[in-house]
Amino acid sequence: MSRVEFGLSMLYSLNKPFKKMVNHLESIDAKIVEIVDDGLHALNKRRISILNEIRKSYELRFTVHSPFADINIASPSKSLLKVMLKRLNRSMFFAKALDAELWVFHPGNKTGISMFYPGEDWKQNVKTISLLHETAKDFGLKIAVENLPEKYGFIMKNPEDFIRLYNETSVDDVGIVLDTGHSNLEGETEAFLRKLSKRIVHMHISDNMGEHDQHLGVGCGNIDWKKFAKILHEIKYEKTIIIETVENVQKSLHKIQELLSFQ
Ligand SMILES: [Mn+2]
């Protein structure tokens, strides 16, 4: 019997007003919910009280996805970085106020001037992760960094990038969020699971055809989910799985639960 915990990301409703998303929470078929602190769902103090009420009434547990639009933790601009860090720290503060079990963030990405300063993106990426780690420690908040595909400019795409982060820093308690949609674009899903099984604390599950990050339902792209479930069983994965599709959300949840229960 699989001891994985399942949850749903509210990403699928990010195009709807915050109020609508909150209404969905009242009838959701999961105990763990990932709140996206961005767009129409960006958090503030009033929204935190609303979410905490719902959390208590329905015995939900939250994780928080940090803001990611126009955020680049490897930015070469000190002044912009300062603003972005302020926004990220605010998001961590809100996550703590929601008693969130995890705060998920994206690694940095390349910019239009990266080619003139080789290696600088990586240096800043590592520096910012160390800063976020310090703040998280002060808050008593668990945080984890997600794999993102190179085709969108991101600089932490494969297991080697994550191994390098741990080798160069002392951020051992920063976990990894394995996003299957992203790792499928890189052909790295199995490598992540085999090489970093102890570091993966959370998963974002969605499917795609291997070309774009489509956030399709489980089974609607070209990911071999049977093989995926088999590897999860082999590595004894017992952490969280969050469905992060924008369609067939319930179906995807049931499909992955069924696949894992056969292992
Ligand atoms: Mn994701």
Boltz pocket constraint, residues with backbone or C-beta under 6 A from the ligand:
constraints:
  - pocket:
      binder: B
      contacts: [[A, 146], [A, 179], [A, 204], [A, 244]]
      max_distance: 6.0
